[in-house]
Amino acid sequence: MSPIEAVMRRACIVGAGIGGLACAAALLRRGWRVDLVERSEHFAVAGAGLMLQPNALRALDAIAVRPEGKGFERMALGNAKARLLTHIETGPSLAVLRGDLHRALAEAASGAQVHFGSTAVEVGPSRVVTSRGVAIDVDHVIAADGLGSELRSRLAPKVRRLYSGYTCWRAIVDVQLDGLPCEYWGRGLRMGVVPLQKGTYVYLTANAGRHAPSLTRAQIIERFAGFAQPLASVLQALPEDVLHHDLDYLDAHVWWREGVWFLGDAAHGFTPNLGQGAATALEDALELARCLDEGTEQAYVERRRGRVRRVADRSQRAGWVGQWSNPVACWIRDAAVEWAPSPALAA
Ligand SMILES: Cc1cc2nc3c(=O)[nH]c(=O)nc-3n(C[C@H](O)[C@H](O)[C@H](O)COP(=O)(O)OP(=O)(O)OC[C@H]3O[C@@H](n4cnc5c(N)ncnc54)[C@H](O)[C@@H]3O)c2cc1C
């Protein structure tokens, strides 16, 4: 270790996903040494598309990351007949491939020492030992290990991961659409169509029991058969290997426990109905890096807690209403959305 490295402050971040990589990049820019402990053997991103709203883009700008994507400033809401009901002002936003965002973040964090194929088996305020026996002396430990965070389960075992009641399929389809990203509401079903620079990101949600087996491509198409053209054609373009996840959320948020700082889904995983999970993880990452660097880390919790709670609650409500299945309730919902003034996401 060089004399300069010996005096540099050092952080260990567990989890090299969107939030972990962004935090690493932000700390590196402030002259810190960073170790990333990542369970996967390499940066492999299982995911389809992602919408980055203005708050996400502001955070990415701060670490000079800008993945390629298709810009948009408004989103639309429609019904299963593919009729548009309203528009939502988002401000300048970007629809990207998840892999592209991850690659750009990994490049920005390339000065970090990454311990792939490792978890943190011992964690103290000043020392982390990985599952491969590497001991890392640190000034701060950061948990960024996602919704299923092992560190959160260990340090805050009372926080529960709950099921939203609806499940989700995602894919990139080889169909080129113009126009705005749009979410179409059916009865207990939703279909999102997000044009990308190349292809279209499609997500589908359905009310279902927890851990219900996924559907085959043909079964998904059958389940969404009530969705009119052009949505039916988009469904026909689904690949065989559609990604499937039950959508979960945490019943309480955890920002700090026993010397470990939490960010992103590990701290506050919530349902993805507002497209704000990655965005809030990026905001957390930048704020935490700033507070640690300035020695004002208690302010991190104060600055993030209220804002994230509000976003999580709104996201939960949006999903609840979007998944209604009673025909009368759905008719009233759709009429109310159509006649109310256009909402703004104001991210
Ligand atoms: C269907 C769906 C659609 C979404 N759409 C959007 C959207 O449009 N816009 C948006 O902003 N957000 C969206 N989100 C939310 C977003 O994907 C997440 O909020 C975001 O990925 C959280 O980032 P993170 O870094 O906290 O966690 P993750 O991205 O989950 O990263 C966690 C990392 O930790 C690693 N890890 C896990 N456990 C361990 C361990 N024990 N030890 C070491 N490493 C570990 C994992 O391998 C991973 O690399 C969506 C989510 C879903 C499910």
The ligand as an ORCA input file, in Angstrom:
! r2SCAN-3c Opt
* xyz 0 1
  C     -40.372     -5.163    -12.718
  C     -39.524     -4.038    -12.231
  C     -39.437     -2.850    -12.970
  C     -38.682     -1.780    -12.494
  N     -38.631     -0.627    -13.223
  C     -37.947      0.443    -12.747
  C     -37.873      1.664    -13.504
  O     -38.410      1.769    -14.620
  N     -37.187      2.714    -12.966
  C     -36.565      2.623    -11.740
  O     -35.978      3.633    -11.282
  N     -36.608      1.467    -11.020
  C     -37.271      0.377    -11.495
  N     -37.294     -0.785    -10.790
  C     -36.617     -0.865     -9.486
  C     -35.127     -1.114     -9.623
  O     -34.858     -2.216    -10.457
  C     -34.524     -1.380     -8.249
  O     -35.077     -0.520     -7.300
  C     -33.007     -1.178     -8.302
  O     -32.426     -2.170     -9.114
  C     -32.414     -1.227     -6.902
  O     -31.026     -1.101     -6.984
  P     -30.113     -1.682     -5.814
  O     -28.716     -1.372     -6.211
  O     -30.607     -1.222     -4.506
  O     -30.353     -3.259     -5.835
  P     -30.042     -4.304     -6.986
  O     -30.055     -3.638     -8.319
  O     -30.948     -5.458     -6.737
  O     -28.525     -4.755     -6.707
  C     -28.182     -5.559     -5.607
  C     -26.808     -6.167     -5.888
  O     -26.376     -6.867     -4.715
  C     -25.922     -8.162     -5.079
  N     -26.135     -9.010     -3.891
  C     -27.295     -9.527     -3.438
  N     -27.093    -10.186     -2.312
  C     -25.780    -10.120     -2.018
  C     -24.973    -10.596     -0.971
  N     -25.488    -11.306      0.040
  N     -23.655    -10.301     -0.986
  C     -23.114     -9.578     -2.022
  N     -23.842     -9.113     -3.041
  C     -25.156     -9.358     -3.045
  C     -26.743     -8.550     -6.282
  O     -26.108     -9.563     -7.068
  C     -26.811     -7.208     -7.018
  O     -25.695     -7.010     -7.847
  C     -38.006     -1.886    -11.265
  C     -38.055     -3.080    -10.540
  C     -38.800     -4.153    -11.015
  C     -38.844     -5.446    -10.210
*
